[in-house]
Amino acid sequence: MSARFGPAGQADNYHGKSSVKYPAWLAERGLDAFEYQCGKGVSVGEETARAVGEAARAHGIQLSLHAPYFINLANPDPESRKKTTGYVLAACQVAEWMGAGRVTVHTGALMKRSRREALDIALDTLREVIRACDGEGYGHITLCPETMGKINQLGDLDEVLELCQIDERLLPCIDFGHLYARSLGALEGEEATVRMLDKVEAALGPDRASRFHSHFSKIAFTPNGGEKLHLTFDQEDFGPDPAPLMGELARRGWSPTVICESAGTQDVDALFMKELYLAARESQDMGSAPR
């Protein structure tokens, strides 16, 4: 097994308008994953979704789908929780049409509550969502609660891993740029990367940990708020540096899906990460080969 790499949404380099032709373009560039964006709402029709899925399968592209950004698992209002369930079900319907195996879900905001209170609400909401997905026949689709970038949002690594404890089918979407931003730059480098991945393995076990979902980009942050905006790998004022993560994935032999969310250069930066990862694997293999 090997890690897979690809972009979130359509990169600026892609000059076509058709999402159906995008998987072929990605494969030509050497990528093998793609996260379809429904961040502003689920509006794609069945015909298009099935066509995107067929194109992805034909070109060896592993599909995932991002559910609407405005989902808040931590909102206690019964009507809001009902809407949240509906948003996730709509995302799963499109994922089913596409043959996408994973749906990324935002965890939400604190809304002036303690982190513990917000997390307990999110745990209950996620249980409701899972029951609804099972009831509609979407139990085979992996939901991926995402780590978030703003300090006042629910979704640090510990919180997301606790959410993933409620059902063994859940996988975390670990956004390393978000964790870097919400920690004000502390979660970066080899030591921090090892510590984060050790924590994932301790919480989920080696098998589930090795298959985690991921977002990666450089992210600018502010001292009071955390995440400000996504950057490109060419911008050097902020991190995180992808090299420590690629090296550690290779060392562990893990095979996550790594989705690049750089600002417009997500195809170029995804390929850069893939090349780092493959070079680290080759170095690892050479180091372990008998002499």
LINQUIZI-V67539 format. One record per pair of residues at least 24 apart in sequence whose C-alpha atoms are under 10 Angstrom apart, sorted by the first residue. I is the first residue (numbers start at 1). GAP is how many residues later the second one is. Records with the same first field share a line. If there is no record, write none. Layout:
I->GAP / GAP
This chain:
1->210 / 252 / 253 / 254 / 255
2->209 / 247 / 248 / 251 / 252 / 253 / 254 / 255 / 275 / 276 / 279
3->29 / 30 / 207 / 208 / 209 / 243 / 246 / 247 / 250 / 251 / 252 / 253 / 254 / 255 / 271 / 274 / 275
4->27 / 28 / 29 / 30 / 57 / 58 / 209 / 251 / 252 / 253 / 254 / 255 / 266 / 269 / 270 / 273
5->25 / 26 / 27 / 28 / 29 / 56 / 57 / 209 / 210 / 251 / 252 / 253 / 254 / 255 / 262 / 264 / 265 / 266 / 267 / 268 / 269 / 270 / 272
6->24 / 25 / 26 / 27 / 28 / 29 / 55 / 56 / 57 / 209 / 251 / 252 / 253 / 254 / 255 / 260 / 261 / 262 / 263 / 264 / 265 / 267 / 268
7->24 / 25 / 26 / 27 / 28 / 29 / 208 / 209 / 251 / 252 / 253 / 254 / 255 / 257 / 258 / 259 / 260 / 261 / 262 / 263 / 264
8->25 / 26 / 27 / 28 / 29 / 56 / 57 / 58 / 207 / 208 / 250 / 251 / 252 / 253 / 254 / 255 / 256 / 258 / 259 / 262
9->25 / 26 / 27 / 28 / 29 / 30 / 56 / 57 / 250 / 251 / 252 / 255 / 257 / 258
10->24 / 25 / 26 / 27 / 254 / 255 / 256 / 257
11->250 / 251 / 252 / 253 / 254 / 255 / 256 / 257
12->251 / 252 / 253 / 254 / 255 / 256
13->251 / 252 / 253 / 254 / 255
14->250 / 253
18->30 / 34
19->29 / 30 / 32 / 33 / 36
20->28 / 29 / 30 / 31 / 32 / 33 / 34 / 35 / 36
21->30 / 31 / 34 / 35
22->30 / 33 / 34
23->29 / 30 / 31 / 32 / 33 / 34 / 35 / 36 / 37 / 38 / 39 / 40
24->31 / 32 / 33 / 34 / 35 / 36 / 37
25->34
26->30 / 33 / 34 / 35 / 241 / 245
27->29 / 31 / 32 / 33 / 34
28->31
29->238 / 239 / 242
30->237 / 240 / 241 / 244 / 245
31->28 / 29 / 30 / 31 / 236 / 237 / 239 / 240 / 243
32->24 / 27 / 28 / 29 / 30 / 31 / 225 / 226 / 238 / 239 / 242
33->27 / 28 / 29 / 30 / 31 / 224 / 225 / 226 / 227 / 237
34->27 / 28 / 29 / 30 / 31 / 66 / 223 / 224 / 225 / 226 / 233
35->26 / 27 / 28 / 29 / 30 / 31 / 65 / 67 / 68 / 69 / 180 / 222 / 223 / 224 / 225 / 226
36->27 / 28 / 29 / 30 / 31 / 58 / 59 / 62 / 64 / 67
37->27 / 28 / 29 / 30 / 31 / 32 / 54 / 67
38->27 / 28 / 29 / 30 / 31 / 52 / 53 / 56
39->26 / 27 / 28 / 29 / 30 / 31 / 32 / 52 / 65 / 66 / 67
40->26 / 27 / 28 / 29 / 30
41->25 / 26 / 27 / 28 / 29 / 30 / 46 / 49 / 50
42->24 / 25 / 26 / 45 / 46 / 47 / 48 / 49 / 50 / 51 / 52
43->47 / 48 / 51
44->47 / 50
45->49 / 52
46->47 / 48 / 50 / 51 / 52
47->50 / 51
48->46 / 49 / 50
49->44 / 45 / 46 / 47 / 48 / 49 / 50 / 51
50->44 / 45 / 46 / 47 / 48 / 49
51->46 / 47
52->45 / 46 / 47 / 48
53->41 / 42 / 43 / 44 / 45 / 46 / 47
54->43 / 44 / 45
55->43
56->42 / 43 / 44
57->41 / 42 / 43
61->39
62->37 / 38 / 39 / 40 / 195
63->32 / 35 / 36 / 37 / 38 / 39 / 40 / 194
64->31 / 34 / 35 / 36 / 37 / 38 / 39 / 40 / 77 / 78 / 80 / 149 / 193 / 195
65->26 / 27 / 29 / 30 / 33 / 34 / 35 / 36 / 37 / 38 / 39 / 40 / 78 / 79
66->25 / 26 / 29 / 36 / 37 / 38 / 39 / 40 / 77 / 78
67->24 / 25 / 27 / 28 / 36 / 37 / 38 / 39 / 76 / 77
68->36 / 37 / 38
69->35 / 36 / 37 / 38 / 39
70->35 / 36 / 37 / 38 / 39
71->34 / 35 / 36 / 37 / 38
72->33 / 34 / 35 / 36 / 37 / 38 / 39 / 50 / 53 / 81 / 82
73->32 / 33 / 34 / 35 / 36 / 37 / 45 / 46 / 47 / 48 / 49 / 50 / 51 / 52 / 53 / 56 / 72 / 81
74->33 / 34 / 35 / 36 / 37 / 39 / 41 / 43 / 44 / 45 / 46 / 47 / 48 / 49 / 50 / 51 / 52 / 79 / 80
75->32 / 33 / 34 / 35 / 36 / 43 / 44 / 46 / 47 / 50
76->35 / 41 / 42 / 44 / 45 / 46 / 48 / 49
77->44
78->47
81->40 / 41 / 43 / 44 / 45 / 47 / 48
82->43 / 46 / 47
84->41 / 42 / 44 / 45
85->40 / 41 / 43 / 44 / 45 / 46 / 47 / 48
86->43 / 46 / 47
87->42
88->41 / 42 / 44 / 45 / 55
89->40 / 41 / 43 / 44 / 45 / 47 / 48 / 49
90->43
92->41 / 44 / 45 / 46 / 47 / 48 / 49 / 50 / 51
93->40 / 43 / 44 / 45 / 48
95->43 / 46
96->41 / 42 / 44 / 45
99->42
100->41 / 42
101->39 / 40 / 41 / 42
102->38 / 39 / 40 / 41 / 42 / 68 / 69 / 71 / 111
103->38 / 39 / 40 / 41 / 42 / 68 / 70 / 110
104->38 / 39 / 40 / 41 / 42 / 67 / 68 / 69 / 109 / 110 / 111
105->38 / 39 / 40 / 41 / 42 / 67 / 68
106->38 / 39 / 40 / 41 / 42 / 47 / 48 / 49 / 54 / 67
107->37 / 38 / 39 / 40 / 41 / 46 / 47 / 48 / 49 / 52 / 53 / 56
108->37 / 38 / 39 / 40 / 44 / 45 / 46 / 47
109->39 / 41 / 42 / 43 / 44 / 45 / 46
110->41 / 42 / 43 / 44 / 45
111->41 / 42 / 43
112->40
113->39
114->40
115->37 / 38 / 39 / 40 / 41 / 44
116->38 / 43
118->35 / 36
119->35 / 36 / 40 / 41 / 43 / 44
120->39 / 42 / 43
122->32 / 37 / 41
123->36 / 37 / 39 / 40 / 41 / 42 / 43
124->39 / 42
126->37 / 38 / 40 / 41
127->36 / 39 / 40
130->36 / 37 / 39 / 40
139->30
140->29
141->28 / 29
142->26 / 27 / 28 / 29 / 30 / 71
143->24 / 26 / 27 / 28 / 29 / 30 / 70
144->25 / 26 / 27 / 28 / 29 / 30 / 68 / 69 / 70
145->25 / 26 / 27 / 28 / 29 / 68
146->25 / 26 / 27 / 28 / 29 / 32 / 67 / 68 / 69
147->25 / 26 / 27 / 28 / 29 / 30 / 31 / 32 / 35 / 67 / 68
148->25 / 26 / 27 / 28 / 29 / 30 / 31 / 32 / 33 / 34 / 78 / 79
149->26 / 27 / 28 / 29 / 30 / 31 / 32 / 33 / 34 / 35 / 70 / 72 / 76 / 77 / 78 / 79 / 80
150->28 / 29 / 31 / 32 / 33 / 34 / 71 / 72 / 74 / 75 / 76 / 77 / 78
151->27 / 28 / 30 / 31 / 32 / 33 / 71 / 72 / 73 / 74 / 75 / 76
152->30 / 72 / 73 / 74
153->29 / 72 / 73
155->24 / 27
156->26 / 27
157->39 / 42 / 43
158->38 / 41 / 42 / 45
160->40
161->38 / 39 / 41 / 42 / 43
162->41 / 42
164->39 / 40
165->38 / 39
168->36 / 40
169->39
170->34 / 38 / 42
171->33 / 37 / 38 / 40 / 41 / 42 / 43
172->28 / 32 / 36 / 37 / 39 / 40 / 41 / 42
173->39 / 40 / 41 / 42 / 83 / 84 / 85 / 86
174->26 / 38 / 39 / 40 / 41 / 42 / 84
175->38 / 39 / 40 / 41 / 42 / 83 / 84 / 85 / 86
176->38 / 39 / 40 / 41 / 42 / 43 / 63 / 64 / 65 / 66 / 69
177->37 / 38 / 39 / 40 / 41 / 42 / 43 / 44 / 50 / 53 / 54 / 61 / 62 / 63 / 64 / 65 / 83 / 84 / 85
178->37 / 38 / 39 / 40 / 41 / 42 / 43 / 48 / 49 / 50 / 52 / 62
179->37 / 40 / 47 / 48 / 61
180->37 / 38 / 39 / 40 / 41 / 46 / 47 / 58 / 59 / 60 / 61
181->37 / 38 / 39 / 40 / 41 / 42 / 44 / 45 / 46 / 47 / 48 / 57 / 58 / 59
182->37 / 39 / 40 / 41 / 42 / 43 / 44 / 45 / 46
183->38 / 40 / 43 / 44
184->36 / 37 / 38 / 39 / 40 / 41 / 42 / 43 / 54
185->34 / 35 / 36 / 38 / 41 / 53 / 54 / 55
186->54
187->52 / 53
188->51 / 52 / 53 / 54 / 56 / 57
189->50 / 51 / 52 / 53 / 54 / 55 / 56
190->51 / 53 / 54 / 55 / 57 / 58
191->53
192->52 / 53
193->49 / 51 / 52 / 53 / 54 / 55 / 56
194->50 / 51 / 54 / 55
197->48 / 51 / 52 / 55
206->46 / 48
207->47 / 48
208->46 / 48
209->45 / 46 / 47
210->39 / 42 / 43 / 44 / 45 / 46 / 47
211->43 / 44 / 45 / 46
212->42 / 43 / 44 / 45 / 46
213->42 / 43 / 44 / 45 / 46
214->42 / 43 / 44 / 45 / 46
215->42 / 43 / 44 / 45 / 46 / 47
216->24 / 25 / 26 / 29 / 42 / 43 / 44 / 45 / 46 / 50 / 53 / 54 / 57
217->24 / 25 / 42 / 43 / 44 / 45 / 46 / 48 / 49 / 52 / 53
218->24 / 42 / 43 / 44 / 45
219->42 / 43 / 44
229->33 / 34
230->31 / 32 / 33 / 34
231->30 / 31 / 32 / 33 / 34 / 35
232->28 / 29 / 30 / 31 / 32 / 33 / 34 / 36 / 37
233->29 / 30 / 32 / 33 / 35 / 36 / 37 / 39
234->31 / 35
242->27 / 30 / 31 / 34 / 35
243->29 / 30 / 33 / 34 / 37
244->32 / 33 / 36
245->28 / 31 / 32
246->27 / 28 / 29 / 30 / 31 / 32 / 33 / 34 / 35
247->29 / 30 / 31 / 32 / 33 / 34 / 36 / 37
248->29 / 32 / 33
249->28 / 31 / 32
250->26 / 27 / 28 / 29 / 30 / 31 / 32 / 33 / 34 / 35
251->26 / 29 / 30 / 32 / 33 / 34
252->29 / 32
253->28 / 31
